[in-house]
Amino acid sequence: MHSKVMRLTSTASAISGVSGFSDDFQEDENDEALITSGEGSQEGREYGSISYNVYWQYLCAGGLRLLAMFLLLSLALQTMRVYLDYLLRDLVGTVSPGSVSTFFQVFGSLSFVVIIISYFYNILGQWIGANAREHLHEKMVRNLFLCPIELFEAYPIGRILNRLSCDMFVIDQKLPSCIQRLLLVSLICLSALAVNCIQSPMFILCAVPITAAYWWVQHFYRCSSRELQRLDSLSRAPIFSHFSDTLTGLVTIRSFRVQPKFINSLCEKIDTNTSAFLILQSGCRWLGLTLDVIGALIVFASITIALVMTEHTSDPVAPASLGLLISYSLLVPIYLAWVVKFVADLENYMNAVERVLEYTNLEHEEDPRKYPIADATFIKGKIVFDNVSLGYHLESRVVVAGLNLTIVPGEKVAVCGRSGSGKSTLVMGLMRMARRLHGKITIDGIDINQRPLGQLRRFVRVVHQDAALLSGTIRSNLDPQGQFPDTRLWEVLEQLELRDMVGLAGLEAEVEDNGSNMTAGQRQLLCLGRCLLVRPAVIVLDEATSSLDASQEKRIHQLLLTTLPNSTLVTVTHRLGGILNYDRVLVVGEGRVLEDGPPGDLLSRPMGFFSALHRQERQPI
């Protein structure tokens, strides 16, 4: 479509049809290939026209200086084109010996200047679009990385990917070209109206009501197409979300023989999206037909007025002026129609900018300006929970209530209890991943909310049940900063009995994304290896050995106790066999500490909670 618009000149020889764009309403084929996912709670949407602030932020992202240069080049380009047409009119009206050669010299030179300006005009337009998409994408991604963890638990991942894929595709490929074309056809349309009014002042009487009709048509069309575009964007994500979820749970679906239910659900989602898409396309066809009719009226009125005025004049340049007027009269309906089309498209595409900007304003996990001085104040690792109540951002329910707990430096503490008792919430509160509703949590007497998150999470190392590995090598996952020699890395692999796993490739053995080429137990052991290397002051293991068998788990706990004698160790576990050598055991239930003491003392209580859990674990299945 871009090349089609660029080929239209001030002459009408290449024009077929009145508006010239009715057959060019087809959407890009790539639109159908945009696979996004995300479903869950109803996604928020805006109503009404796009805010002017959205347009301003997009222009600022593209660069205001570049935009000013782009506008100047656009004006210069269209002015030169109109001037060339007037030179051609003067040549036809007053032909004299020698004037033709002089004309072609001037005309050729100016045409070369127009080509150069067009070249820089297109490059500058694409440069502005590239700046805008780069800045918006970078700002959105950086902001997402600073958001709290519960946002990713509340928002389906497909909803976030929808912003990063579909909306960024529109900003990347459609919006810059749409703005370029809109500016180009707007200037051509204004110059056509100006030439017609200069050549035939009576044309103003027709131009005013017809321009008003165009304005009403585009306003009527934009109000519907804008909301239909939003509905199309919102209804597309659940289709691919459902498809992705179906593939993930395919074994379960087939086991329960509920394939028809999932097929019907997918068809309903496709019908919902198709309804919005078809109505949007029907609106495009209506717009094209309506503008064609109005454009035909403009051409008829313009040519009629010009013919009447030419009959009553003896100016020798009149025939040439009439040709120029007719040529530009044919351009008015064409480019007015394109202006309406591109204005509507621009508002539809700015919906993607609006959605991206929404994700650039999400609440951060912390404000970096809150900690102007980030001194390393955590040293020993004494942890104190002072009447602490913990919950989550998206729930009003208190998960851990009134917790009073002191863990001295170097103490080995195990936290156990039934599922849902609040064990993981307790350690997540220590990492500021759960909301502290009441009380105070301190490390070495300093409130953890008074120190930057980066400092806190470097001091307290956590290994979760779902071990996270990055694609790379064994070396890069064990020692991301490259702080330790190879001998130390091999020593840790020997301690964890992972030497055979790396094989002949050694420390350069490949680790696929998220460790998919390893077992769950091997991933957990590799994450534990990081802690053995760094030997931090505080280590939290949240079911970090759940994928190991009982004998392996017991050996790993003993390794941690002997290798890290000076580190504070907090272990959350369901299995009790590996924690009997710990200094202290906390039994948690319903968000409260039910029992607290050395494991031997708790086992000696026949009616105690810990002894009951231990007996239940030892019973044969």
C-alpha positions in Angstrom: 0.0 0.0 0.0 2.9 2.3 0.7 4.3 2.0 -2.8 0.8 2.6 -4.2 0.4 5.9 -2.4 3.9 7.0 -3.3 3.3 6.4 -7.0 0.3 8.8 -7.0 1.5 12.1 -8.4 -0.2 15.3 -9.3 -1.4 13.9 -12.5 -4.4 11.6 -12.9 -3.1 9.3 -15.6 -2.4 6.4 -13.2 -5.6 6.7 -11.3 -8.4 4.2 -11.7 -11.6 4.7 -9.8 -12.6 7.8 -7.8 -11.1 7.2 -4.4 -8.4 4.7 -5.4 -8.4 2.8 -2.1 -11.5 0.7 -1.9 -9.7 -2.4 -2.9 -6.8 -1.7 -0.5 -8.6 -2.3 2.7 -7.1 -5.8 3.2 -5.3 -6.3 6.5 -1.7 -7.6 6.5 -1.6 -11.4 6.3 0.8 -11.3 9.3 -2.0 -10.2 11.5 -3.5 -13.7 11.5 -0.1 -15.2 12.6 0.1 -13.2 15.8 -0.1 -15.9 18.4 -0.8 -14.5 21.8 -2.1 -16.1 24.9 -3.5 -15.0 28.2 -6.8 -15.5 29.9 -8.1 -15.4 33.4 -9.7 -12.4 35.0 -11.3 -9.9 32.6 -8.7 -7.7 31.0 -9.2 -4.0 31.5 -10.0 -1.8 28.5 -10.3 1.9 27.8 -13.4 3.6 26.3 -13.8 6.6 24.2 -11.2 8.4 22.1 -7.5 7.9 22.5 -6.1 10.4 25.0 -3.9 13.2 23.5 -1.3 12.3 26.0 -0.9 8.9 24.3 -0.1 10.7 21.0 2.3 13.1 22.8 4.2 10.2 24.6 4.6 8.4 21.3 5.9 11.5 19.5 8.3 12.1 22.4 9.5 8.5 22.2 10.3 9.1 18.5 12.2 12.3 19.1 10.8 15.8 18.9 13.8 17.2 17.0 13.6 14.5 14.4 9.8 15.1 14.1 10.4 18.8 13.5 12.9 18.0 10.7 10.5 15.4 9.3 7.7 18.0 9.1 10.0 20.5 7.4 11.1 18.0 4.8 7.4 17.0 4.2 6.5 20.7 3.6 9.5 21.2 1.3 8.7 18.1 -0.7 5.1 18.9 -1.4 5.9 22.6 -2.1 8.5 21.5 -4.7 5.9 19.1 -6.3 3.3 21.8 -6.7 5.9 24.3 -8.0 6.9 21.7 -10.7 3.3 21.4 -11.8 3.0 25.2 -12.1 6.2 25.3 -14.2 4.7 22.7 -16.5 1.5 24.8 -16.8 3.5 27.9 -17.7 5.4 26.0 -20.3 2.3 24.7 -22.0 0.6 28.1 -21.9 3.6 30.1 -23.3 5.8 28.1 -25.6 8.7 30.0 -27.2 12.0 29.0 -28.9 14.6 28.1 -26.4 12.2 27.9 -23.6 11.8 24.1 -23.8 15.5 23.4 -23.2 15.7 25.9 -20.4 12.6 24.4 -18.9 13.9 20.9 -19.0 17.2 22.0 -17.3 15.3 23.7 -14.5 12.7 20.9 -14.3 15.3 18.2 -14.3 17.3 19.9 -11.6 14.3 20.4 -9.3 13.1 16.9 -10.0 16.5 15.6 -8.7 16.1 17.7 -5.6 12.6 16.2 -5.1 14.1 12.7 -5.3 16.8 13.6 -2.7 14.2 15.1 -0.4 11.9 12.0 -0.8 14.8 9.8 0.1 15.6 11.6 3.3 11.9 12.0 4.1 11.4 8.2 4.1 14.6 7.5 6.0 13.7 10.1 8.7 10.1 8.8 9.0 11.4 5.2 9.6 14.0 6.5 12.0 11.4 8.2 14.1 9.3 5.0 14.1 12.4 2.9 15.1 13.2 5.3 18.0 9.6 5.2 19.2 9.2 1.4 19.2 12.7 0.9 20.8 12.0 3.4 23.7 8.5 2.1 24.3 9.6 -1.6 24.3 12.6 -0.9 26.5 10.5 1.1 29.0 7.8 -1.5 29.2 10.2 -4.4 29.7 12.2 -2.5 32.3 9.1 -1.7 34.1 7.8 -5.3 34.0 11.1 -6.5 35.6 10.6 -4.1 38.5 7.0 -5.2 39.2 6.2 -7.4 42.2 6.0 -11.2 41.8 2.2 -11.3 42.5 1.5 -9.3 39.4 2.8 -12.3 37.3 0.6 -14.6 39.4 -2.5 -12.4 38.9 -2.0 -11.7 35.2 -2.0 -14.7 32.8 1.3 -14.8 31.0 -0.5 -14.6 27.7 -1.9 -11.2 28.5 1.7 -9.9 29.1 2.9 -11.6 25.9 0.0 -10.0 24.0 1.5 -6.6 24.8 5.0 -7.7 23.9 4.0 -9.4 20.7 0.8 -8.2 19.0 0.8 -4.6 20.3 4.5 -4.2 19.7 4.0 -5.6 16.1 1.5 -2.8 15.4 3.9 -0.2 16.9 6.8 -1.7 15.0 5.4 -2.2 11.5 2.1 -0.5 11.1 2.1 2.8 13.0 5.2 4.4 11.5 4.1 3.8 7.9 0.6 5.0 8.8 1.8 8.3 10.2 4.1 8.8 7.2 1.3 8.1 4.7 -1.2 10.3 6.7 1.2 13.3 6.6 1.9 12.7 2.9 -1.7 12.5 1.7 -2.8 15.3 4.1 -0.3 17.7 2.5 -1.2 16.5 -1.0 -4.9 17.0 -0.2 -4.3 20.5 1.2 -2.2 21.5 -1.8 -4.9 20.1 -4.1 -7.6 22.2 -2.4 -5.3 25.2 -2.4 -4.6 24.9 -6.2 -8.3 24.4 -7.0 -9.3 27.5 -4.9 -6.5 29.6 -6.6 -7.4 28.5 -10.1 -11.2 28.6 -9.5 -12.3 30.6 -6.4 -15.8 29.4 -6.9 -14.5 25.9 -5.8 -14.5 27.2 -2.2 -18.3 27.1 -2.2 -18.2 23.4 -2.9 -15.1 22.6 -0.8 -16.6 23.8 2.5 -19.7 21.6 2.6 -17.9 18.6 1.1 -15.1 18.8 3.6 -17.7 19.0 6.4 -19.3 15.9 4.9 -15.9 14.1 5.0 -15.4 15.2 8.6 -18.8 13.8 9.7 -18.2 10.5 7.9 -14.7 10.0 9.4 -16.0 10.9 12.9 -18.9 8.5 12.6 -16.6 5.7 11.3 -13.8 6.3 13.9 -16.2 6.0 16.9 -17.2 2.5 15.9 -13.9 1.2 14.5 -12.0 2.4 17.5 -14.1 0.3 19.9 -14.2 -2.6 17.5 -10.5 -2.6 17.3 -10.3 -2.8 21.1 -12.7 -5.6 21.2 -10.7 -7.5 18.5 -7.5 -7.1 20.6 -9.2 -8.2 23.8 -10.9 -11.2 22.2 -7.9 -12.5 20.4 -5.8 -13.4 23.4 -8.2 -16.0 25.0 -8.2 -18.0 21.8 -4.5 -18.7 21.9 -4.5 -19.0 25.7 -7.1 -21.7 25.5 -5.1 -23.4 22.7 -1.9 -23.3 24.8 -3.7 -24.6 28.0 -5.2 -27.4 26.0 -1.8 -28.6 24.7 -0.4 -28.4 28.2 -3.1 -30.5 29.7 -3.7 -32.8 26.8 -3.0 -36.0 28.7 -5.6 -35.0 31.4 -8.2 -34.0 28.8 -7.9 -37.3 27.0 -7.9 -39.2 30.3 -11.3 -37.7 31.3 -12.6 -37.8 27.7 -13.6 -34.1 27.7 -12.3 -33.3 24.2 -15.7 -32.1 22.9 -16.0 -29.6 25.8 -12.6 -28.0 25.0 -13.4 -28.0 21.2 -16.7 -26.2 21.8 -15.1 -23.7 24.2 -12.4 -22.9 21.5 -15.1 -22.5 18.8 -17.0 -20.0 21.1 -13.9 -17.9 21.6 -13.1 -17.9 17.9 -16.7 -16.9 17.1 -16.4 -14.0 19.6 -13.2 -12.7 18.0 -14.5 -13.3 14.4 -17.7 -11.2 15.1 -15.7 -8.2 16.1 -13.3 -8.6 13.2 -16.0 -9.1 10.6 -18.0 -6.0 11.8 -14.7 -4.0 11.7 -14.1 -5.1 8.1 -17.7 -4.3 7.1 -17.2 -0.8 8.5 -14.1 -0.4 6.2 -16.2 -1.4 3.2 -18.9 1.0 4.1 -16.4 3.8 4.5 -14.9 3.1 1.1 -18.2 3.1 -0.7 -19.4 6.3 1.0 -16.3 8.2 0.3 -16.3 7.1 -3.4 -19.8 8.6 -3.8 -18.8 11.9 -2.1 -15.6 12.0 -4.2 -17.6 11.6 -7.4 -19.7 14.6 -6.5 -16.5 16.7 -5.8 -15.0 15.9 -9.2 -18.3 16.6 -11.0 -18.7 20.0 -9.3 -15.1 21.0 -9.8 -14.9 20.2 -13.5 -18.3 21.8 -14.1 -17.3 25.1 -12.5 -14.0 25.1 -14.3 -15.6 24.6 -17.7 -18.1 27.4 -17.1 -15.4 29.8 -16.0 -13.1 28.9 -19.0 -15.8 29.8 -21.5 -15.8 33.4 -20.3 -12.1 34.1 -20.4 -9.6 35.0 -23.2 -6.4 34.2 -21.2 -4.0 32.2 -23.3 -2.9 30.2 -20.3 -6.5 29.3 -19.5 -6.4 25.8 -21.2 -3.3 24.9 -19.3 -4.8 26.2 -16.1 -7.9 24.2 -16.8 -5.8 21.0 -17.2 -4.0 21.8 -13.9 -7.3 22.4 -12.2 -8.9 19.1 -13.5 -5.8 17.2 -12.5 -5.9 18.5 -9.0 -9.7 18.1 -8.8 -9.3 14.4 -9.4 -6.8 14.4 -6.5 -9.1 15.9 -4.0 -11.5 13.0 -3.5 -8.7 10.5 -3.7 -6.6 12.0 -1.0 -9.5 13.2 1.2 -10.6 9.5 1.2 -7.0 8.5 2.1 -6.9 11.1 4.9 -10.1 9.7 6.4 -8.8 6.1 6.1 -5.4 6.9 7.7 -6.9 9.0 10.5 -9.1 6.1 11.4 -6.2 3.6 11.1 -4.0 5.9 13.2 -6.5 5.9 16.1 -6.8 2.1 15.8 -3.1 1.6 15.9 -2.6 4.1 18.8 -4.7 1.7 20.8 -1.6 -0.5 20.8 0.5 2.4 22.2 -2.2 3.0 24.8 -2.0 -0.7 25.9 1.9 -0.6 26.0 1.9 2.6 28.0 -0.4 1.0 30.5 2.3 -1.5 31.3 4.9 1.2 31.6 3.0 2.7 34.5 2.5 -0.5 36.6 3.4 -0.2 40.3 7.0 -1.1 41.1 8.1 -3.5 43.8 10.1 -0.7 45.3 11.0 2.9 44.6 14.7 3.1 44.0 14.7 6.7 45.1 13.7 5.6 48.5 17.3 4.4 49.3 19.8 7.1 48.3 22.5 5.3 50.3 22.7 1.5 50.1 25.4 0.7 52.6 26.1 -3.0 53.2 24.6 -3.1 56.7 23.6 -6.8 56.9 26.5 -8.7 58.4 25.8 -11.5 60.9 22.3 -12.7 60.0 20.3 -12.4 63.1 16.6 -12.6 62.1 13.8 -11.2 64.2 10.0 -11.4 63.5 8.3 -8.9 65.8 4.5 -9.5 66.0 4.5 -9.9 62.2 1.3 -10.6 60.1 1.8 -11.5 56.5 -0.5 -11.7 53.5 -0.5 -11.0 49.8 -1.3 -8.0 47.7 -4.3 -9.5 46.0 -5.9 -11.0 49.1 -7.2 -9.4 52.3 -6.8 -12.7 54.2 -4.0 -12.9 56.8 -1.8 -16.0 56.1 0.6 -15.6 59.0 -0.6 -13.8 62.1 1.2 -12.4 65.1 4.5 -14.2 64.5 7.2 -13.6 67.1 10.4 -15.4 66.3 14.2 -14.9 66.8 16.8 -16.8 64.8 20.4 -16.3 66.0 23.3 -16.2 63.6 24.5 -19.6 62.5 21.4 -21.4 63.8 19.9 -24.2 61.7 16.1 -24.0 61.8 13.6 -26.3 60.1 10.1 -25.1 59.4 7.5 -27.9 58.9 3.8 -28.3 58.9 0.9 -29.4 56.7 0.2 -27.9 53.3 -1.3 -24.4 53.5 -0.1 -23.8 57.0 2.0 -20.7 56.1 5.5 -22.1 55.8 6.4 -20.6 52.5 4.6 -17.3 53.3 6.9 -17.0 56.3 10.1 -17.2 54.2 8.6 -15.1 51.4 7.9 -12.4 54.0 11.6 -12.5 54.8 12.4 -11.8 51.1 9.6 -9.1 50.9 7.7 -11.2 48.4 4.7 -11.3 50.7 3.1 -8.2 52.1 3.8 -7.3 55.7 0.5 -6.3 57.1 1.7 -5.7 60.7 4.8 -5.8 62.8 8.5 -5.6 61.8 11.1 -8.0 60.4 14.7 -7.1 61.1 18.1 -8.6 60.2 20.9 -7.5 62.5 18.5 -5.0 64.0 17.7 -3.3 60.7 14.2 -3.3 59.3 14.4 -5.1 55.9 12.0 -2.4 54.5 14.7 0.2 55.1 17.3 -1.5 52.8 17.2 -1.9 49.0 15.8 -5.1 47.7 18.9 -5.9 45.8 21.0 -5.8 49.0 18.5 -7.9 50.9 18.3 -10.6 48.3 22.0 -10.8 47.9 22.4 -11.3 51.6 19.7 -13.8 51.9 20.0 -16.6 49.3 16.8 -18.6 48.5 16.5 -21.9 46.7 12.9 -22.7 45.8 11.2 -25.9 45.0 10.9 -25.0 41.3 14.6 -24.6 40.6 15.4 -22.0 38.0 18.3 -22.4 35.5 19.2 -20.2 32.6 20.3 -21.5 29.1 24.0 -21.6 29.0 26.6 -23.9 30.6 27.2 -25.6 33.9 29.8 -23.0 34.7 27.5 -20.0 34.0 24.7 -21.4 36.1 27.0 -22.4 39.0 29.1 -19.2 39.0 27.2 -16.4 37.0 29.7 -13.7 38.0 32.8 -15.8 37.3 34.2 -15.4 40.8 35.5 -18.9 41.6 38.3 -21.0 40.0 37.5 -24.3 38.2 38.9 -26.4 41.1 36.3 -24.9 43.4 33.5 -25.6 40.9 34.6 -29.2 40.5 34.8 -29.6 44.3 31.1 -28.5 44.6 30.1 -30.9 41.8 31.9 -33.7 43.6 30.1 -32.9 46.8 26.7 -32.9 45.1 27.6 -36.1 43.1 27.0 -34.3 39.8 30.4 -35.0 38.2 29.0 -37.8 36.1 26.1 -35.7 34.9 28.4 -33.1 33.2 30.1 -35.9 31.2 33.1 -35.2 28.9 32.0 -31.6 28.2 32.8 -30.7 31.8 32.0 -27.2 33.0 31.1 -26.2 29.5 28.3 -28.8 29.3 25.1 -27.3 27.8 22.2 -26.3 30.0 19.0 -25.8 28.0 16.4 -23.2 28.8 15.1 -23.7 32.4 17.3 -26.8 32.6 14.9 -28.9 30.4 17.7 -31.4 29.6 18.1 -32.2 33.4 15.9 -33.9 35.9 14.1 -31.9 38.6 16.5 -33.3 41.2 19.6 -32.3 39.2 18.2 -28.8 38.8 17.7 -28.5 42.5 21.2 -29.8 43.3 22.8 -27.3 40.8 20.9 -24.4 42.5 22.1 -25.7 45.9 25.6 -25.7 44.5 25.5 -21.9 44.1 24.9 -21.6 47.8 27.8 -23.9 48.6 30.0 -21.7 46.4 29.0 -18.4 47.8 28.4 -19.5 51.4 26.1 -16.6 52.3 25.3 -15.5 55.8 21.6 -16.6 55.5 20.2 -19.4 53.3 16.6 -20.2 52.9 15.6 -23.6 51.4 11.9 -23.7 50.4 11.3 -27.4 49.6 14.6 -27.2 47.8 15.2 -31.0 48.1 11.6 -32.2 47.3 12.6 -33.9 44.1 15.3 -36.0 45.7 14.8 -39.4 47.3 14.9 -39.8 51.0 18.5 -41.0 51.2 19.8 -38.2 48.9 17.8 -35.6 50.9 19.3 -36.8 54.1 22.9 -36.7 52.7 22.3 -33.1 51.3 21.1 -31.8 54.6 24.1 -33.3 56.3 26.4 -31.7 53.7 24.8 -28.3 54.3 25.2 -28.6 58.1 28.9 -29.6 57.8 29.9 -27.3 54.9 28.1 -24.1 56.2 28.6 -24.1 60.0 28.6 -20.3 60.2 25.6 -19.6 58.0 22.0 -19.2 59.2 20.0 -22.0 57.6 16.2 -21.9 57.4 14.7 -25.0 55.7 11.0 -25.4 54.8 10.2 -29.1 54.3 7.4 -31.6 54.4 9.8 -34.6 55.0 11.3 -34.8 58.4 14.0 -37.4 58.0 16.7 -34.9 56.9 16.1 -32.2 59.6 16.5 -34.3 62.8 20.1 -33.0 63.2 19.0 -29.4 63.0 19.3 -27.1 66.0 15.7 -26.1 66.0 12.3 -27.1 64.5 9.3 -24.8 64.1 5.9 -26.5 63.5 3.6 -24.1 61.8 -0.2 -24.4 61.5 -2.9 -21.9 60.4 -0.3 -19.1 60.2 0.9 -19.6 63.8 3.9 -21.4 65.4 2.5 -24.4 67.1 5.7 -25.9 68.5 9.3 -24.6 68.7 12.3 -26.4 70.0 15.1 -28.9 69.3 13.9 -31.9 67.2 14.8 -34.4 70.0 12.7 -32.6 72.6 9.7 -32.3 70.2 9.9 -36.0 69.4 9.8 -36.8 73.1 6.4 -35.3 73.4 4.0 -38.2 72.4 1.0 -35.8 72.0 3.0 -33.1 70.2 2.4 -31.9 66.6 6.0 -32.7 65.5 5.9 -36.2 66.8 2.5 -36.8 65.2 3.9 -35.7 61.8 7.0 -37.9 62.3 4.8 -40.9 63.1 2.6 -40.3 60.1 5.6 -40.1 57.8 7.0 -43.3 59.1 3.8 -45.3 58.6 3.9 -47.6 55.5 1.7 -46.6 52.6 
